Amino acid sequence: MARALTAVLHPDDLTVIVNIGDDDDMYGLHVSPDVDTVLYTLAGIEGPHGWGRRNDTFTVMDELNEVGIDTSFRLGDRDLALCLVRTNMLAEGATLSDFTNRAARRLGIEPRVIPVTDDPVRTKIKTVDDEWLDFQEYFVARHHEDRVAELRFEGAESAAPAPGVLAAIAAAEAVIIAPSNPPLSIWPLLAVSGLTEAVSAKPLVAAVSPLFGGRTLRGPAATVMADLGLPPGNAGVLDAYDGLISHLIVDLGDAADVDSLSATAPGLHALDTRIGEPEAGARFAAELVAILAPALGPAPVR
């Protein structure tokens, strides 16, 4: 979604605020999977599976595996180098947003990328077996197969938004919520102190549904939403963002939802939301901005 918007917006007009609930310590290093994925994607060097760096090597992981260390959480050598720099900077007193800004500049990224907070926030998953799991244990080590009974975002209530986050939301003409897993990827952002209030104060907030016929292309969003008691399909996405959004964009295959849900959600629109390829993303972003344009008013003179 962030890459898509770069095709239609001036870099100065786009701020990308990123979840850190997935962050963890791996191999003695601070790993920020969502931040790094956004950086790599905006830089055009993302890996073929949607994470890591393209054409990376795994020499370090292979060596660790040889000495009996669990390497189920795979980091390529260049990816590992980025984590080393981040860990060292944090140890020397820099903030996560300091590092992210530096990394973005080095990768030639023009839009501003900000982690939602510089304070530690960790997503914890309680399974139906009454077991609390760290996010990466649930998602990577156990392949998100456990059924989810409850979520907890440790540290979120006391976490302060990173510098620039609230200002960017306040100044924005529109807030766009990417088609990520609502409970696992978006709720941790909104749990940070002041974020829900800042977003709910905006008259124009558009969310893009991650669902296609009630399912996702990958990942456990539909299952997790059901486990947490949300209705099936796009009705569940609406409930996940209850009171926050003015528009919900669903896939063309779910166009019937525009009619069936319009009584409670008049801002529904159906577009082709398969935006994995840059060309498709650019098309989608242009269509999305066109939908939002009447509410945005006349474009500023440059």
Secondary structure, 3 states (H helix, E strand, C coil): CHHHHHCCCCHHHCEEEECCCCCEEECCEEECHHHHHHHHHHHCCECCCCCCECCCCCHHHHHHHHCCCCCCCCCCHHHHHHHHHHHHHHHCCCCHHHHHHHHHHHCCCCCEEEECECCCCEEEEEECCCCEEEHHHHHHHCCCCCCEEEEEEECCCCCCECCCHHHHHHHCCCEEECCCCHHHHHHHHHHCCCHHHHHHCCCCEEEECCCECCECCCCCHHHHHHHCCCCCCHHHHHHHCCCCCCEEEEEHHHCHHHHHCCCCCCCEEEECCCCCCHHHHHHHHHHHHHHHHHHHCCCCCC
